[in-house]
């Protein structure tokens, strides 16, 4: 299970980087991460950014969900 979680965490980081590079709104990338986690059969955490970056950043820090970088 830990390997699966680490794989999903890695994939979420990749999705966030690609979304930023392509100029997608953070909200769209966030939704894609939620869908990926559901597809993998994992519970979706309340704070996806905290899960993805192991508590280093949080959803609460996002000031603009329409921006690719969240602010």
URVEN-V459735 format. One record per helix or strand of 2 or more residues. SS is the DSSP state (a for helix, b for strand). FROM is the first residue (numbers start at 1). LEN is the number of residues. If there is no record, write none. Layout:
# URVEN-V459735
((SS;FROM;LEN) (SS;FROM;LEN))
This chain:
# URVEN-V459735
((a;2;21) (a;26;14) (a;48;5) (a;59;3))
